[in-house]
Amino acid sequence: MKPTKTLEMLRKDVRSFVTERDWDQYHNPRNLAMALSVEVNELLELYLWCEDRGPQPMNDKRQQRVAGEVGDILMCLLNFCHQANIDPLMALEQKLAVANEKYPVDRVKGSALKYNEYQEWDPSGHETP
C-alpha cells in the first residue's frame, strides 16, 4: 500500500491532533522524549522471546500491532520535533553526512564494529595496529 500523505502533511495532522485536544500543555521535549522511549519499548516487547532464526515477530497476530507501534513512534517523534524545534529531515540529512565520514564503505563494509573500534587508518589506505 502506497502512502497517501507526505511527511509535511503528517506533521500538520499531528499538530492538529495535539492542538485540538489541548495537549501542548503536557508535551514538553523532556516528556515527549520519555514517551518516545516508552513507545519504542512497546515495539521491542512484541519481539521479546523471538529466536534469531525464527519468525519475526514469533506470533503472526503481533504483526498488526508492530505497525501500530511504528505509527505511535512516528507520531511521538514528529510531536517531539515540533516541540524541540527540530526539522527531522534536516536532522537525518546531517546525521547521514556525519555517518558517511565515520563509516566509509571501503573500511566498514560487512563489519558491525563501531567507528572507534576500527584499527587506525591513514589516508594512504594502510591500517595500523
Backbone as a printed PyTorch tensor [residue, N CA C, xyz], in Angstrom:
tensor([[[  0.8310,  -1.1720,   0.0000],
         [  0.0000,   0.0000,   0.0000],
         [  0.8830,   1.2460,   0.0000]],

        [[  0.6140,   2.1480,  -0.9030],
         [  1.4040,   3.3720,  -1.0380],
         [  0.8650,   4.4470,  -0.0960]],

        [[  1.7680,   5.1890,   0.5830],
         [  1.2980,   6.2550,   1.4730],
         [  0.5240,   7.3170,   0.6860]],

        [[ -0.4510,   7.8990,   1.3240],
         [ -1.2850,   8.9010,   0.6660],
         [ -0.9020,  10.3220,   1.0540]],

        [[ -0.0460,  10.4820,   2.0570],
         [  0.3300,  11.8140,   2.5360],
         [  1.8370,  11.9480,   2.5890]],

        [[  2.2890,  13.1870,   2.4630],
         [  3.7070,  13.4880,   2.6120],
         [  4.0360,  13.6330,   4.0970]],

        [[  5.3090,  13.6660,   4.4050],
         [  5.7280,  13.8680,   5.7920],
         [  5.2230,  15.2200,   6.3030]],

        [[  5.2610,  16.2320,   5.4700],
         [  4.7880,  17.5480,   5.9010],
         [  3.2980,  17.5090,   6.2260]],

        [[  2.5270,  16.8020,   5.4370],
         [  1.0910,  16.6720,   5.7110],
         [  0.8710,  15.9410,   7.0390]],

        [[  1.6560,  14.9110,   7.2780],
         [  1.5250,  14.1670,   8.5320],
         [  1.9420,  15.0210,   9.7250]],

        [[  2.9540,  15.8440,   9.5510],
         [  3.3640,  16.7500,  10.6290],
         [  2.2130,  17.6720,  11.0010]],

        [[  1.5320,  18.1950,  10.0020],
         [  0.3830,  19.0730,  10.2560],
         [ -0.7570,  18.3090,  10.9170]],

        [[ -0.9830,  17.0740,  10.4880],
         [ -2.0270,  16.2500,  11.1050],
         [ -1.7390,  16.0070,  12.5850]],

        [[ -0.4770,  15.7320,  12.9030],
         [ -0.0960,  15.5140,  14.3070],
         [ -0.3080,  16.8040,  15.0970]],

        [[  0.0920,  17.9470,  14.5310],
         [ -0.1130,  19.2250,  15.2240],
         [ -1.5960,  19.4580,  15.4930]],

        [[ -2.4400,  19.2070,  14.5030],
         [ -3.8890,  19.3960,  14.6830],
         [ -4.4210,  18.4670,  15.7540]],

        [[ -4.0000,  17.2270,  15.7300],
         [ -4.4450,  16.2320,  16.6990],
         [ -4.1480,  16.7070,  18.1210]],

        [[ -2.9040,  17.1530,  18.3360],
         [ -2.4780,  17.5990,  19.6720],
         [ -3.1900,  18.8920,  20.0720]],

        [[ -3.2390,  19.8360,  19.1540],
         [ -3.8540,  21.1380,  19.4530],
         [ -5.3380,  20.9960,  19.7790]],

        [[ -6.0620,  20.1990,  19.0000],
         [ -7.4990,  20.0240,  19.2330],
         [ -7.7870,  19.4500,  20.6200]],

        [[ -6.8460,  18.7180,  21.1760],
         [ -7.0320,  18.0850,  22.4770],
         [ -6.3980,  18.8900,  23.6120]],

        [[ -5.7880,  20.0340,  23.2730],
         [ -5.1270,  20.8930,  24.2480],
         [ -4.0610,  20.1260,  25.0350]],

        [[ -3.2700,  19.3400,  24.3200],
         [ -2.2400,  18.5420,  24.9700],
         [ -0.8680,  19.2050,  24.9660]],

        [[ -0.7210,  20.3290,  24.2920],
         [  0.5870,  21.0030,  24.2940],
         [  1.0620,  21.3050,  25.7110]],

        [[  0.1270,  21.5140,  26.6160],
         [  0.4990,  21.8200,  27.9950],
         [  1.2680,  20.6680,  28.6550]],

        [[  1.1350,  19.4790,  28.1270],
         [  1.8330,  18.3160,  28.6890],
         [  3.0350,  17.9010,  27.8420]],

        [[  3.1210,  18.4440,  26.6470],
         [  4.1010,  17.9580,  25.6780],
         [  5.3260,  18.8430,  25.5950]],

        [[  6.1550,  18.7700,  26.6010],
         [  7.4480,  19.4330,  26.5040],
         [  8.4620,  18.4020,  25.9990]],

        [[  9.6220,  18.8480,  25.5080],
         [ 10.5900,  17.8960,  24.9600],
         [ 10.9710,  16.7610,  25.9170]],

        [[ 11.1300,  17.0690,  27.2080],
         [ 11.5070,  16.0190,  28.1600],
         [ 10.4400,  14.9340,  28.2270]],

        [[  9.1820,  15.3290,  28.3950],
         [  8.1120,  14.3360,  28.4770],
         [  7.9510,  13.5690,  27.1710]],

        [[  8.0930,  14.2580,  26.0590],
         [  7.9630,  13.5790,  24.7670],
         [  9.1230,  12.6230,  24.5180]],

        [[ 10.3230,  12.9750,  24.9710],
         [ 11.4560,  12.0530,  24.8400],
         [ 11.1960,  10.7830,  25.6580]],

        [[ 10.6380,  10.9400,  26.8440],
         [ 10.2980,   9.7640,  27.6490],
         [  9.1910,   8.9550,  26.9820]],

        [[  8.1840,   9.6330,  26.4500],
         [  7.0920,   8.9340,  25.7710],
         [  7.6160,   8.1850,  24.5590]],

        [[  8.5420,   8.7730,  23.8420],
         [  9.1450,   8.1130,  22.6840],
         [  9.8720,   6.8370,  23.1090]],

        [[ 10.5900,   6.8980,  24.2100],
         [ 11.2730,   5.7240,  24.7410],
         [ 10.2730,   4.6260,  25.0920]],

        [[  9.1770,   5.0060,  25.7100],
         [  8.1380,   4.0300,  26.0720],
         [  7.5730,   3.3700,  24.8220]],

        [[  7.2790,   4.1630,  23.8030],
         [  6.7080,   3.6160,  22.5710],
         [  7.6810,   2.6620,  21.8870]],

        [[  8.9600,   3.0080,  21.8580],
         [  9.9540,   2.1290,  21.2560],
         [ 10.0490,   0.8240,  22.0420]],

        [[  9.9530,   0.9170,  23.3530],
         [  9.9880,  -0.3030,  24.1690],
         [  8.7500,  -1.1620,  23.9640]],

        [[  7.6010,  -0.5450,  23.6730],
         [  6.4180,  -1.3360,  23.3520],
         [  6.6270,  -2.0980,  22.0460]],

        [[  7.3430,  -1.5110,  21.1000],
         [  7.7000,  -2.2170,  19.8720],
         [  8.6410,  -3.3850,  20.1890]],

        [[  9.6410,  -3.1320,  21.0120],
         [ 10.5760,  -4.1950,  21.3960],
         [  9.8670,  -5.3640,  22.0790]],

        [[  8.8810,  -5.0540,  22.8850],
         [  8.1560,  -6.0980,  23.6040],
         [  7.5220,  -7.1160,  22.6420]],

        [[  7.1150,  -6.6720,  21.4720],
         [  6.4900,  -7.5730,  20.5040],
         [  7.4860,  -8.5800,  19.9330]],

        [[  8.7700,  -8.3090,  20.0770],
         [  9.8150,  -9.2270,  19.6040],
         [ 10.4600, -10.0130,  20.7440]],

        [[  9.9960,  -9.7760,  21.9610],
         [ 10.5620, -10.4710,  23.1190],
         [ 10.3750, -11.9710,  22.9670]],

        [[ 11.4230, -12.7090,  23.2130],
         [ 11.4660, -14.1610,  23.1860],
         [ 11.4550, -14.7420,  21.7750]],

        [[ 11.6150, -13.9160,  20.7570],
         [ 11.7410, -14.4350,  19.3970],
         [ 13.1370, -15.0370,  19.2430]],

        [[ 13.2060, -16.1000,  18.4950],
         [ 14.5090, -16.6880,  18.1850],
         [ 15.1160, -15.9190,  17.0230]],

        [[ 16.4450, -15.7930,  17.0050],
         [ 17.0970, -15.0510,  15.9280],
         [ 16.7250, -15.5920,  14.5560]],

        [[ 16.6200, -16.8990,  14.4370],
         [ 16.3100, -17.5040,  13.1390],
         [ 14.8290, -17.8510,  12.9910]],

        [[ 14.0510, -17.5040,  13.9940],
         [ 12.6290, -17.8030,  13.9630],
         [ 11.8370, -16.6840,  13.3150]],

        [[ 10.5240, -16.8390,  13.2430],
         [  9.6950, -15.7870,  12.6560],
         [  9.7690, -14.5040,  13.4780]],

        [[  9.6670, -13.3960,  12.7900],
         [  9.7670, -12.0960,  13.4400],
         [  8.5170, -11.2780,  13.1480]],

        [[  7.6760, -10.9400,  14.0630],
         [  7.6290, -11.4580,  15.4300],
         [  7.1790, -12.9130,  15.4360]],

        [[  7.3210, -13.5630,  16.5880],
         [  7.0890, -15.0080,  16.6410],
         [  5.6200, -15.3800,  16.4850]],

        [[  4.7160, -14.4620,  16.7370],
         [  3.2890, -14.7150,  16.6350],
         [  2.7240, -13.8150,  15.5370]],

        [[  2.1490, -14.4170,  14.4780],
         [  1.6240, -13.6390,  13.3540],
         [  0.6190, -12.5800,  13.7840]],

        [[ -0.0950, -12.8300,  14.8660],
         [ -1.1090, -11.8840,  15.3340],
         [ -0.4760, -10.5720,  15.8050]],

        [[  0.8190, -10.5930,  16.0650],
         [  1.5030,  -9.3860,  16.5380],
         [  1.8590,  -8.4340,  15.3960]],

        [[  1.8470,  -8.9070,  14.1590],
         [  2.3220,  -8.0800,  13.0490],
         [  1.5440,  -6.7690,  12.9390]],

        [[  0.2300,  -6.8100,  13.0840],
         [ -0.5520,  -5.5830,  13.0140],
         [ -0.2190,  -4.6580,  14.1860]],

        [[  0.0680,  -5.2350,  15.3450],
         [  0.4610,  -4.4180,  16.4940],
         [  1.8120,  -3.7640,  16.2430]],

        [[  2.7090,  -4.4490,  15.5150],
         [  4.0140,  -3.8730,  15.1740],
         [  3.8000,  -2.5980,  14.3620]],

        [[  2.9410,  -2.6690,  13.3500],
         [  2.6580,  -1.4870,  12.5340],
         [  2.0580,  -0.3750,  13.3860]],

        [[  1.1880,  -0.7160,  14.3060],
         [  0.5960,   0.2850,  15.1920],
         [  1.6300,   0.9720,  16.0570]],

        [[  2.5880,   0.2000,  16.5700],
         [  3.6480,   0.7980,  17.3930],
         [  4.5420,   1.7060,  16.5590]],

        [[  4.8130,   1.3170,  15.3210],
         [  5.6050,   2.1910,  14.4460],
         [  4.8700,   3.5110,  14.2460]],

        [[  3.5510,   3.4440,  14.0650],
         [  2.7560,   4.6720,  13.9560],
         [  2.8470,   5.5150,  15.2120]],

        [[  2.7570,   4.8790,  16.3830],
         [  2.8840,   5.6030,  17.6540],
         [  4.2510,   6.2870,  17.7580]],

        [[  5.2940,   5.5670,  17.3630],
         [  6.6580,   6.0970,  17.4460],
         [  6.8080,   7.3030,  16.5320]],

        [[  6.3240,   7.1870,  15.3060],
         [  6.4590,   8.3010,  14.3720],
         [  5.6450,   9.5050,  14.8280]],

        [[  4.4410,   9.2680,  15.3360],
         [  3.6220,  10.3730,  15.8340],
         [  4.3300,  11.0740,  16.9900]],

        [[  4.8710,  10.3060,  17.8890],
         [  5.5630,  10.8740,  19.0490],
         [  6.8310,  11.6090,  18.6040]],

        [[  7.5530,  11.0490,  17.6460],
         [  8.7730,  11.6890,  17.1550],
         [  8.4580,  13.0170,  16.4670]],

        [[  7.4180,  13.0360,  15.6400],
         [  7.0460,  14.2860,  14.9740],
         [  6.6040,  15.3410,  15.9880]],

        [[  5.8890,  14.9090,  17.0000],
         [  5.4720,  15.8360,  18.0540],
         [  6.6880,  16.3530,  18.8180]],

        [[  7.6210,  15.4640,  19.1390],
         [  8.8540,  15.8690,  19.8130],
         [  9.6090,  16.8930,  18.9620]],

        [[  9.7580,  16.6010,  17.6720],
         [ 10.4970,  17.5100,  16.7870],
         [  9.8510,  18.8880,  16.7520]],

        [[  8.5370,  18.9340,  16.7570],
         [  7.8540,  20.2250,  16.7800],
         [  8.1900,  20.9800,  18.0710]],

        [[  8.0510,  20.3010,  19.1960],
         [  8.2820,  20.9510,  20.4880],
         [  9.7500,  21.3440,  20.6830]],

        [[ 10.6680,  20.5730,  20.1100],
         [ 12.1040,  20.8480,  20.2600],
         [ 12.6440,  21.7170,  19.1210]],

        [[ 11.7450,  22.1280,  18.2040],
         [ 12.1270,  22.9670,  17.0710],
         [ 13.2230,  22.3140,  16.2280]],

        [[ 13.0000,  21.0660,  15.8660],
         [ 13.9400,  20.2980,  15.0480],
         [ 13.2260,  19.8710,  13.7750]],

        [[ 13.8680,  20.1060,  12.6390],
         [ 13.3560,  19.5950,  11.3730],
         [ 13.8910,  18.1710,  11.2370]],

        [[ 13.0270,  17.1490,  11.2990],
         [ 13.5270,  15.7690,  11.2920],
         [ 14.2460,  15.3930,  10.0010]],

        [[ 13.8320,  15.9310,   8.8670],
         [ 14.5170,  15.6140,   7.6130],
         [ 15.9040,  16.2330,   7.5690]],

        [[ 16.0320,  17.4610,   8.0540],
         [ 17.3460,  18.1120,   8.1170],
         [ 18.2470,  17.3780,   9.1100]],

        [[ 17.6760,  16.9680,  10.2350],
         [ 18.4580,  16.2270,  11.2350],
         [ 18.9820,  14.9230,  10.6370]],

        [[ 18.1490,  14.2450,   9.8610],
         [ 18.5760,  12.9930,   9.2290],
         [ 19.6460,  13.2550,   8.1770]],

        [[ 19.4710,  14.2910,   7.3670],
         [ 20.4890,  14.6280,   6.3660],
         [ 21.8430,  14.8730,   7.0210]],

        [[ 21.8350,  15.6620,   8.0980],
         [ 23.0840,  15.9830,   8.7910],
         [ 23.6990,  14.7380,   9.4140]],

        [[ 22.8620,  13.8900,   9.9940],
         [ 23.3640,  12.6660,  10.6250],
         [ 23.9700,  11.7190,   9.5880]],

        [[ 23.3380,  11.6090,   8.4240],
         [ 23.8800,  10.7600,   7.3600],
         [ 25.2290,  11.2730,   6.8710]],

        [[ 25.3910,  12.5850,   6.7880],
         [ 26.6720,  13.1560,   6.3650],
         [ 27.7730,  12.7870,   7.3570]],

        [[ 27.4780,  12.9050,   8.6430],
         [ 28.4490,  12.5380,   9.6820],
         [ 28.7400,  11.0380,   9.6310]],

        [[ 27.7070,  10.2240,   9.4870],
         [ 27.8820,   8.7720,   9.4510],
         [ 28.7130,   8.3430,   8.2510]],

        [[ 28.5390,   9.0210,   7.1230],
         [ 29.3330,   8.6890,   5.9370],
         [ 30.8140,   8.9380,   6.1700]],

        [[ 31.1330,   9.9560,   6.9500],
         [ 32.5330,  10.2230,   7.2730],
         [ 33.0770,   9.2090,   8.2690]],

        [[ 32.2640,   8.8460,   9.2720],
         [ 32.7090,   7.8990,  10.2970],
         [ 32.8360,   6.4830,   9.7490]],

        [[ 32.0000,   6.1540,   8.7890],
         [ 31.9160,   4.7880,   8.2820],
         [ 32.0880,   4.7440,   6.7630]],

        [[ 33.3010,   5.0280,   6.2650],
         [ 33.4990,   4.9460,   4.8180],
         [ 33.3510,   3.4910,   4.3470]],

        [[ 32.6640,   3.3260,   3.2340],
         [ 32.3330,   1.9880,   2.7360],
         [ 33.5680,   1.1090,   2.6130]],

        [[ 34.6580,   1.6480,   2.0850],
         [ 35.8480,   0.8280,   1.8580],
         [ 36.4770,   0.3080,   3.1480]],

        [[ 36.1320,   0.8670,   4.2780],
         [ 36.6910,   0.4060,   5.5540],
         [ 35.7280,  -0.4410,   6.3550]],

        [[ 34.4310,  -0.2550,   6.1760],
         [ 33.4900,  -0.8600,   7.1130],
         [ 32.5200,  -1.8650,   6.4970]],

        [[ 32.5270,  -1.9960,   5.1890],
         [ 31.5440,  -2.8570,   4.5290],
         [ 31.5930,  -4.2740,   5.1060]],

        [[ 30.4370,  -4.7460,   5.5560],
         [ 30.3160,  -6.0990,   6.0800],
         [ 30.7510,  -6.2640,   7.5260]],

        [[ 31.0750,  -5.1720,   8.2040],
         [ 31.5380,  -5.2460,   9.5870],
         [ 30.5570,  -4.5100,  10.4990]],

        [[ 30.4170,  -5.0200,  11.7140],
         [ 29.4890,  -4.4100,  12.6690],
         [ 30.2000,  -3.6240,  13.7630]],

        [[ 31.4920,  -3.3500,  13.5950],
         [ 32.2190,  -2.6040,  14.6060],
         [ 31.7630,  -1.1510,  14.6330]],

        [[ 31.9050,  -0.5340,  15.7910],
         [ 31.6290,   0.8950,  15.9300],
         [ 32.8230,   1.6590,  15.3580]],

        [[ 32.5910,   2.8970,  14.9180],
         [ 33.6300,   3.6720,  14.2410],
         [ 34.9290,   3.7590,  15.0310]],

        [[ 34.8560,   3.8130,  16.3600],
         [ 36.0870,   3.9660,  17.1480],
         [ 36.7360,   2.6240,  17.4960]],

        [[ 36.2130,   1.5380,  16.9660],
         [ 36.7850,   0.2160,  17.2190],
         [ 37.6200,  -0.3010,  16.0460]],

        [[ 37.6370,   0.4170,  14.9540],
         [ 38.4530,   0.0230,  13.8150],
         [ 39.8980,   0.3500,  14.0860]],

        [[ 40.7900,  -0.3890,  13.4370],
         [ 42.2090,  -0.0620,  13.5750],
         [ 42.4380,   1.3310,  13.0100]],

        [[ 43.5120,   1.9470,  13.4910],
         [ 43.8510,   3.2750,  12.9720],
         [ 44.0470,   3.1840,  11.4690]],

        [[ 43.6920,   4.2310,  10.8090],
         [ 43.7580,   4.2650,   9.3530],
         [ 44.3420,   5.5780,   8.9110]],

        [[ 45.2490,   5.5340,   7.9490],
         [ 45.7740,   6.7900,   7.4310],
         [ 45.2620,   6.9820,   6.0020]],

        [[ 45.3360,   8.1800,   5.4930],
         [ 44.7600,   8.4920,   4.1840],
         [ 45.3310,   7.6540,   3.0420]],

        [[ 46.5190,   7.0820,   3.2160],
         [ 47.0930,   6.2620,   2.1360],
         [ 46.3990,   4.9050,   2.0440]],

        [[ 45.4890,   4.6420,   2.9910],
         [ 44.7190,   3.3970,   2.9320],
         [ 45.3390,   2.2490,   3.6980]],

        [[ 46.4110,   2.5310,   4.4590],
         [ 47.0520,   1.4770,   5.2460],
         [ 46.5340,   1.4950,   6.6720]],

        [[ 46.1150,   0.3520,   7.1370],
         [ 45.6750,   0.2570,   8.5300],
         [ 46.8780,  -0.0150,   9.4070]],

        [[ 46.8720,   0.5640,  10.5970],
         [ 47.9560,   0.3400,  11.5410],
         [ 47.3670,  -0.1750,  12.8490]],

        [[ 48.0890,  -0.9920,  13.5890],
         [ 47.5420,  -1.5420,  14.8470],
         [ 47.3080,  -0.4900,  15.8950]]])
